[in-house]
């Protein structure tokens, strides 16, 4: 059974946290992780891009010139795609980019992502995280105490207003709740900091 050092906000060891074998120590499954990240990134797209086809561009109801005898190429409308101001060929229209991924695959991908962070020693467990106010410097001190580096993903079980507000101004930090973290965010982070109750949440949900 894997285990990690349990730290407090001052960066001092207060114990050792045993992790579930079925959640934090599973074999790597690249396909599940890949499929889930592709679906999550596709879901980020708004899908609101729009351009007008020749049937939607205004004007061009009259034939520009007669069919024969002018020496020029025949034209039926000044709003054809080859004309300046004409419609767009195969124009993009609003649509959903969503890709379906089975829930079992998503859960497997999350277990793989958590296990990978533990194996890479880029997983930090905190016994708790509480700030007296929402000043950024207080949260930065906590990050320095636990020696977090690179892109940091901070996960709490419940929303914490002080932590969320304090973390907004830190460019390398992303604060999320355990139920809202995506596999993409997990894999994109260099260091994952998780509170003890968030670890318990994942062990209950992903077991």
N, C-alpha and C positions, 0 to 999 in steps of 0.2 A: 504494500500500500504506500503510495507516494506521500510525502509530507513536506511542508515548507515552514520556515521560521515565521512566527507571528510577531509582528512589530506593533509598537504604539506610535502615536503622532510624533514623538521625539526621536524615533528611529531606534529605540532600544528594544531588545528582545524580551517579550513577556511570556513566551511559551512556544509550543510547536503545534502546528495545525495539521492533522491527518486529513488527506483528501481521498475522495471516493475513487476506487480503482476503475469503476465503470464510466466515470465522467472526466477525470483528469489524467487518465493513463490508458488511453485507447490507441490502437494502431492508426497510423496515418492513412487517410483515404482521400487522395488528391482529387478524384473525380467529384466526390460529394462536395468538397470545399469549392472547387471550380464552378460547378453548376449553381451552387447557392450564391456565390459572389456575382456571377453573371446576372442572375435573376434580381439580386438586390440593387445592382448598379442600373439595370434596365428600369427598375421601379422608380429610380431617382429622376428619370427623364420625364419632363412635363408632357411631351407629345403634343404641344400646341403650335408647332410650326405650320405655316399656311402660306401658299402662293396661289395665284389665280391661273386657271386654265383659260384657253381661248374662248370658252363658253361663258366665262365669268368676267372677262375684261370688257369695259364699256366701249361702245363705238364699233365701227367696222361693219355696219349693217349693209352698206352699199358696196357693190363691186368697184374697186378702184379705177379700172379702165376696162374697155371691151376685151373680149376673149382673143380676137385675132386682129392682125393687121397693124399693130403698133411697133413690132420689132422687139418688144420687151417680153419677159416671161409672164405667163398667165398668172393672175392673182385673183383670189376670190374675196379676200378681206384684208384690211390693214391691221387686223389684230391676230393674224397668224403668227406662229412662234418665230418665224424668220424676220418679222418686222420689229423695229424699235417700238417698244410700248406694247408689244403683243403678249399673248399668253405664254405660260411656261409649259413645256412638254413634261408629262408625268409629274405634275406639281405635287409637292408634299401637302398632305391634309392632316388635320388633327386626328390622332389615334392613340391607342394605348400600346405601350411597349412592354407590357407585363409578360413575364415568362412564368409558367406554372412549374413549381417544384414541390414534390411531396413533403409533407411535414416530417416524415421519418428521415428523409435526406437532410433537411435543414437541421434537425436535432443532432444527427450524426456529424454534420459539418461543424456545429458549435462545439461538440465534444472533442473533435479533432483539433479545433483551434485552441481550446483551453489546454489540451494535453501538450500541444506544441509549445505554448508559452511556458508551461511548467518544465518541459524538457530543456528548453533554451535558457532556463534560469532568468527569465524576464518576467516572472510573476511574483508580485509582492502582496502579502496578506497583512491587513491592518485589523487590530482588534475592534477599533471603532474610529469614526471620523466626525468630529464636531468642531465648529468654529464659533467663536463668540460673536463675530460680525462678518460682513461680506467683503472685507478688505483683501485685495489680491495678495499682498505681501504675506499675510498669515498662511494662505494656502501654499504659496511658493516655499515658505519655510518648511512646511510639512514635506513637500516634494524633495527638498534638499536633505532633510533629515533621513528620509528613507532611501536616498541616493538613486532617485529615478532619473533616467536620462533618455534622450531622443524623444520620439513622439509618445506621449503618455496618455493612456486611457484609464480614467478613474471611474470605477463602477461602485455605486451604492445600491442598497436594496430599495430604499424609499427615497423619493425626491427630497433634496435638502436645499432650501433656498439660499442659505449662506454659501454653501459650497458651489452651487451652480453660478451664482452671481460673481463670486470671487474668481471662478475659473474662466469667465468670459474673456478676460483681458490677457490670458496667457496663451500665446500663439501656438505652443506645442502641446497644449493640454485639451483633452476632450472629456467632459463630465457627462456620464450617462447613468441611467438606472438599469438594473440587471434585466428587467423585462423588455427593455428597449434597445439593447445592444445588438448590432448586427454582426454577422460573421466577417463581413468586409471591414468593419471598424476594428474588430479583434485582430485580424491578420495584418491590418495596416499599421497597428501600433507597435512601437519598439519595446514598450514596457507597459504591463497591465497591473494596475493597483486595484485591489478588491477588498472590500470590508468583509469581516467574518460572516455577517448575516447574509451578504450577497453570495458567498461561497455556499452557504447552507441552502440558499434559494436554488442555485444551479444543481446542487446534488439532489434536491427533491424533484425538480422539474425534468431534468435530463436523465435520471436514473433508468 
